[in-house]
Amino acid sequence: MDRIAVVGAGVAGLAAARRLVLAGHRPVLIAPDIAVPNRGETLSPKAATLLEALQWPHLLDADSTLLGEGRFSVWGDATLRKAPDHVGLGYHLDRAQFERLMRTALFTGELERVRTGVTAIAHRPDGVELTLADRAVISAPAVIDCTGRAALSSGEAAQRRRLDRLIAAWRVLDLPDDAETVPATLVEAVELGWWYMSPLPGRRMMLGLFTDSDLVPTGVARDGVRWAGLAAGTIAIAPRLASLGLEASAAETPPAIAPAASITVGRLIEGRIVRAGDAAATLDPIGANGLATALWSGTQAAGAALGLAEGHADAGAAYERDYLQGVAHQLATQNAMYASEPRFAAAPFWRRRQIKSPETDHKERFT
Ligand SMILES: Cc1cc2nc3c(=O)[nH]c(=O)nc-3n(C[C@H](O)[C@H](O)[C@H](O)COP(=O)(O)OP(=O)(O)OC[C@H]3O[C@@H](n4cnc5c(N)ncnc54)[C@H](O)[C@@H]3O)c2cc1C
């Protein structure tokens, strides 16, 4: 069989390529060398099983992860609470290091690596044709699109629907030598959205404000003092920043801005193109599930692509069904989470998230 192409080398693409290699296939992995922003993310406990299935349990080492010890929140009322012990016991991830370990373990000669972007994907009767940024053309019997939010292969048939305008205004801060901290996350609901604080390996702390792009107060994206100033009125984030000695450093430089909107889809598979990870669908980071979903869906998409490449047209049906059911379930969970915060019901961020049913037209959220 000709080589299946995996486009994109994030967590989903690396998992898909690994699964193909484990199945005895020699895929071609196509992605430019772009450094991953290390924003400090939480890896769901589910990831451990997924990594074992990929024969990669050693990836969760002390350089790439801190074992989570809990989740604190101010959500629903003005009280700081610790979630029950089974919640939040995932891993605090150094994402760049984690992906480095994945790449090192993968690039052992079992696959071909093309270090450039793909500019176009076209269906052919017995496969897919990819045009690269240098104008070279590659044919493949099947393609796994793992291009993240760019979702290179998705056109109208994918029925992509953006549900909100969520962005993250975030920074990673170095902890002072004398700061004592536990590896726990802290989430606090505020009128503009929610703050998130999460430790990373190497004595660092991610601090992020999640809000809608049109609600970001003037100047906040360009001015660290204004951004950090927004945290000053919080119940738990502000005292934690102060106790860790991070107040001054938080204000030093402007935050980075990352898109974080939820995008749902109707189709993951078109012809012999299979989408995985954020290229398939993306959900609100409040669920902290994107990375585990990327691992799971990359693995499943590889199985589907192998079947499609052999001419089995329905090879991806179970993957597509399971993925879409998972999205519906996670959406319901995220809607319930927002519904459990009544204090700011009149504020635009929260009003937009008062969803009566998943079928509510998304326009309703933005009027
Ligand atoms: C602010 C923020 C916080 C988050 N926090 C969490 C968290 O705590 N826990 C969690 O589980 N998830 C979290 N997520 C979600 C998580 O980061 C994503 O779900 C995950 O990174 C998706 O991985 P991926 O491999 O699908 O995509 P990506 O990591 O985006 O990888 C896409 C790859 O495709 C490549 N690419 C793009 N276009 C092309 C092209 N045309 N040709 C070739 N290659 C291309 C890129 O270079 C990259 O290598 C967060 C997201 C945001 C925005």
PDBQT file of the ligand as one rigid body, heavy atoms in Angstrom, charges set to zero:
ROOT
HETATM    1  C1  LIG A 401      -5.871  28.588  25.683  1.00  0.00    +0.000 C 
HETATM    2  C2  LIG A 401      -6.104  27.114  25.556  1.00  0.00    +0.000 A 
HETATM    3  C3  LIG A 401      -5.989  26.308  26.671  1.00  0.00    +0.000 A 
HETATM    4  C4  LIG A 401      -6.187  24.921  26.535  1.00  0.00    +0.000 A 
HETATM    5  N1  LIG A 401      -6.071  24.160  27.661  1.00  0.00    +0.000 NA
HETATM    6  C5  LIG A 401      -6.252  22.832  27.555  1.00  0.00    +0.000 A 
HETATM    7  C6  LIG A 401      -6.101  22.002  28.713  1.00  0.00    +0.000 A 
HETATM    8  O1  LIG A 401      -5.831  22.462  29.822  1.00  0.00    +0.000 OA
HETATM    9  N2  LIG A 401      -6.264  20.661  28.547  1.00  0.00    +0.000 N 
HETATM   10  C7  LIG A 401      -6.559  20.091  27.325  1.00  0.00    +0.000 A 
HETATM   11  O2  LIG A 401      -6.673  18.861  27.237  1.00  0.00    +0.000 OA
HETATM   12  N3  LIG A 401      -6.707  20.860  26.226  1.00  0.00    +0.000 NA
HETATM   13  C8  LIG A 401      -6.565  22.210  26.312  1.00  0.00    +0.000 A 
HETATM   14  N4  LIG A 401      -6.696  22.986  25.194  1.00  0.00    +0.000 N 
HETATM   15  C9  LIG A 401      -7.005  22.325  23.907  1.00  0.00    +0.000 C 
HETATM   16  C10 LIG A 401      -5.748  21.658  23.283  1.00  0.00    +0.000 C 
HETATM   17  O3  LIG A 401      -4.661  22.563  23.271  1.00  0.00    +0.000 OA
HETATM   18  C11 LIG A 401      -6.068  21.226  21.858  1.00  0.00    +0.000 C 
HETATM   19  O4  LIG A 401      -7.273  20.503  21.842  1.00  0.00    +0.000 OA
HETATM   20  C12 LIG A 401      -4.963  20.343  21.277  1.00  0.00    +0.000 C 
HETATM   21  O5  LIG A 401      -3.757  21.065  21.228  1.00  0.00    +0.000 OA
HETATM   22  C13 LIG A 401      -5.323  19.876  19.867  1.00  0.00    +0.000 C 
HETATM   23  O6  LIG A 401      -4.222  19.189  19.305  1.00  0.00    +0.000 OA
HETATM   24  P1  LIG A 401      -4.144  18.947  17.730  1.00  0.00    +0.000 P 
HETATM   25  O7  LIG A 401      -2.970  18.067  17.483  1.00  0.00    +0.000 OA
HETATM   26  O8  LIG A 401      -5.461  18.569  17.205  1.00  0.00    +0.000 OA
HETATM   27  O9  LIG A 401      -3.873  20.408  17.107  1.00  0.00    +0.000 OA
HETATM   28  P2  LIG A 401      -2.604  21.370  17.209  1.00  0.00    +0.000 P 
HETATM   29  O10 LIG A 401      -1.858  21.161  18.461  1.00  0.00    +0.000 OA
HETATM   30  O11 LIG A 401      -3.134  22.735  16.920  1.00  0.00    +0.000 OA
HETATM   31  O12 LIG A 401      -1.652  20.904  16.022  1.00  0.00    +0.000 OA
HETATM   32  C14 LIG A 401      -1.908  21.254  14.678  1.00  0.00    +0.000 C 
HETATM   33  C15 LIG A 401      -0.680  20.933  13.845  1.00  0.00    +0.000 C 
HETATM   34  O13 LIG A 401      -1.016  21.137  12.472  1.00  0.00    +0.000 OA
HETATM   35  C16 LIG A 401       0.013  21.872  11.827  1.00  0.00    +0.000 C 
HETATM   36  N5  LIG A 401      -0.597  22.537  10.684  1.00  0.00    +0.000 N 
HETATM   37  C17 LIG A 401      -1.538  23.522  10.664  1.00  0.00    +0.000 A 
HETATM   38  N6  LIG A 401      -1.841  23.863   9.400  1.00  0.00    +0.000 NA
HETATM   39  C18 LIG A 401      -1.099  23.056   8.596  1.00  0.00    +0.000 A 
HETATM   40  C19 LIG A 401      -0.958  22.916   7.180  1.00  0.00    +0.000 A 
HETATM   41  N7  LIG A 401      -1.666  23.667   6.327  1.00  0.00    +0.000 N 
HETATM   42  N8  LIG A 401      -0.089  22.002   6.705  1.00  0.00    +0.000 NA
HETATM   43  C20 LIG A 401       0.636  21.202   7.540  1.00  0.00    +0.000 A 
HETATM   44  N9  LIG A 401       0.549  21.294   8.892  1.00  0.00    +0.000 NA
HETATM   45  C21 LIG A 401      -0.298  22.214   9.406  1.00  0.00    +0.000 A 
HETATM   46  C22 LIG A 401       0.502  22.809  12.930  1.00  0.00    +0.000 C 
HETATM   47  O14 LIG A 401       1.792  23.312  12.618  1.00  0.00    +0.000 OA
HETATM   48  C23 LIG A 401       0.526  21.830  14.126  1.00  0.00    +0.000 C 
HETATM   49  O15 LIG A 401       1.673  21.021  14.087  1.00  0.00    +0.000 OA
HETATM   50  C24 LIG A 401      -6.520  24.359  25.284  1.00  0.00    +0.000 A 
HETATM   51  C25 LIG A 401      -6.653  25.186  24.167  1.00  0.00    +0.000 A 
HETATM   52  C26 LIG A 401      -6.474  26.554  24.298  1.00  0.00    +0.000 A 
HETATM   53  C27 LIG A 401      -6.632  27.422  23.080  1.00  0.00    +0.000 C 
ENDROOT
TORSDOF 0
